Amino acid sequence: MTNPGIIRRASLDDLDRIVELEKKCFQDNLSYSRRQLRYLLTKANSTFLVETYEETVRGFIIILYKKGTTVAGVETVDVDPNHQKQGIGLHLLKEAEEEMKNKGIKKIRLEVSTTNLAAIALYKKAGFRTFVLLKNYYLYNHQGSRDAVRMIKNLH
């Protein structure tokens, strides 16, 4: 990592930058709307963390929890394209894992497009393994495919 940033809980003050990052990382029909991101930040049963360097949000992660289960889901990991390949995504995942362990989570799952090779590499580096191929998982094409892989990681 070039310039290690600080990871902290996201706040409403971060929402404009979070929306901006989401639009940089995903095309319009794939990105979360401002309203959805606000809900995930303020009302959802979630952990919403941001990575900042010199007060600038460079990335964020959203983890969703379902009551009555020890499995959590990675909803999204976004890193500003100008700051990718610097360890920010991995740093966000590691911090989120600590948060999940503190909540009694035993397993993490996520879905990622089969064509999002950079994300798959990140998740593998973080210790996730491919569990199953999900044909036609997405409503819209993600980089030319509607297929996803579900990846899982056991927390100890």
C-alpha positions as a printed Julia matrix, in Angstrom:
156×3 Matrix{Float64}:
   0.0     0.0     0.0
   1.45    3.34   -1.03
  -0.22    5.68    1.45
  -1.97    3.78    4.21
  -5.28    5.36    5.05
  -7.59    5.24    8.01
 -10.62    2.99    8.11
 -13.64    4.2    10.04
 -17.39    3.92   10.1
 -19.08    5.85    7.31
 -21.29    8.8     8.19
 -23.88   10.85    6.32
 -21.14   13.43    5.75
 -19.47   10.84    3.49
 -22.57   10.16    1.37
 -21.76   12.52   -1.53
 -18.31   10.96   -1.98
 -19.71    7.43   -1.58
 -22.25    8.09   -4.34
 -19.48    9.54   -6.53
 -17.29    6.47   -5.98
 -20.16    4.09   -6.71
 -20.74    5.82  -10.06
 -17.01    5.64  -10.86
 -16.9     1.91  -10.09
 -20.17    0.75  -11.69
 -22.09    1.88  -14.75
 -25.51    3.47  -14.16
 -27.7     0.41  -14.51
 -25.42   -1.52  -12.11
 -24.72    1.12   -9.47
 -26.63    1.73   -6.27
 -28.66    4.92   -6.21
 -28.08    7.66   -3.66
 -31.3     6.58   -1.94
 -30.16    2.94   -1.73
 -26.73    3.9    -0.4
 -28.31    6.2     2.19
 -30.56    3.33    3.31
 -27.59    0.94    3.57
 -25.73    3.56    5.6
 -28.49    4.62    7.97
 -31.15    1.91    8.25
 -29.88   -1.48    7.09
 -28.49   -4.08    9.48
 -25.02   -3.41    8.15
 -21.42   -2.46    8.69
 -20.48    0.43    6.39
 -16.81    1.38    6.49
 -14.81    3.95    4.52
 -11.08    4.17    3.89
  -9.77    7.74    3.93
  -6.45    9.41    3.3
  -6.06   13.09    4.15
  -9.86   13.36    4.63
 -10.62   11.95    1.15
 -12.71    8.78    0.96
 -10.85    6.43   -1.39
 -12.98    3.34   -0.84
 -15.8     1.74    1.09
 -17.26   -1.63    2.02
 -20.79   -2.63    2.96
 -21.48   -5.82    4.93
 -25.07   -6.96    5.46
 -26.3    -9.13    8.32
 -29.39  -11.27    8.54
 -30.87  -11.67   12.0
 -30.64  -15.16   13.45
 -27.7   -16.36   11.36
 -23.91  -16.42   11.69
 -23.42  -15.72    7.96
 -22.79  -12.19    6.68
 -22.69  -10.94    3.11
 -20.3    -8.56    1.41
 -22.69   -6.32   -0.47
 -20.01   -4.27   -2.24
 -16.41   -3.14   -2.07
 -15.68    0.06   -4.01
 -12.24    1.6    -4.44
 -11.65    4.75   -6.46
 -10.14    3.61   -9.79
  -7.33    6.13   -9.25
  -6.34    4.27   -6.06
  -6.86    0.64   -7.01
  -4.08   -1.94   -6.7
  -2.77   -0.21   -3.57
  -4.19   -2.62   -0.97
  -7.2    -0.49   -0.04
  -9.77   -3.19   -0.86
  -7.83   -5.78    1.14
  -7.5    -3.36    4.06
 -11.27   -2.73    4.01
 -12.0    -6.47    3.92
  -9.66   -7.18    6.86
 -11.21   -4.42    8.99
 -14.72   -5.61    8.12
 -13.76   -9.16    9.11
 -12.75   -7.97   12.57
 -16.11   -6.26   12.9
 -17.89   -9.45   11.8
 -15.95  -11.61   14.25
 -17.0    -9.24   17.04
 -20.62   -9.8    15.99
 -20.25  -13.59   16.12
 -20.2   -14.11   12.36
 -18.68  -17.44   11.34
 -18.9   -17.28    7.54
 -18.81  -14.53    4.9
 -20.33  -14.9     1.45
 -20.37  -12.71   -1.62
 -21.31  -12.8    -5.28
 -19.12  -11.34   -7.98
 -19.38  -11.24  -11.76
 -17.38  -13.96  -13.48
 -15.8   -11.24  -15.63
 -14.66   -9.07  -12.71
 -11.24  -10.69  -12.55
  -9.68   -7.95  -10.41
 -12.34   -8.4    -7.71
 -12.07  -12.2    -7.84
  -8.28  -11.91   -7.41
  -8.78   -9.55   -4.45
 -11.22  -11.92   -2.76
  -8.94  -14.91   -3.3
  -6.04  -12.93   -1.83
  -8.28  -12.2     1.18
  -8.88  -15.93    1.67
 -12.22  -16.45   -0.08
 -12.79  -19.56   -2.18
 -15.15  -20.09   -5.07
 -18.19  -22.02   -3.92
 -20.6   -22.17   -6.87
 -21.23  -20.68  -10.31
 -24.55  -18.8   -10.53
 -25.8   -18.74  -14.13
 -27.8   -15.62  -15.11
 -27.48  -14.24  -11.57
 -27.57  -10.6   -12.63
 -30.45   -8.82  -14.34
 -27.97   -6.77  -16.41
 -24.65   -7.64  -18.02
 -21.59   -7.01  -15.87
 -18.69   -6.55  -18.28
 -20.41   -8.81  -20.79
 -21.75  -11.51  -18.47
 -24.81  -12.05  -16.29
 -23.11  -14.96  -14.48
 -21.6   -14.68  -11.02
 -19.6   -16.83   -8.67
 -20.49  -17.15   -5.02
 -17.39  -17.04   -2.86
 -17.19  -17.9     0.82
 -14.74  -17.53    3.66
 -14.91  -19.15    7.06
 -13.92  -16.95   10.0
 -12.14  -18.6    12.91
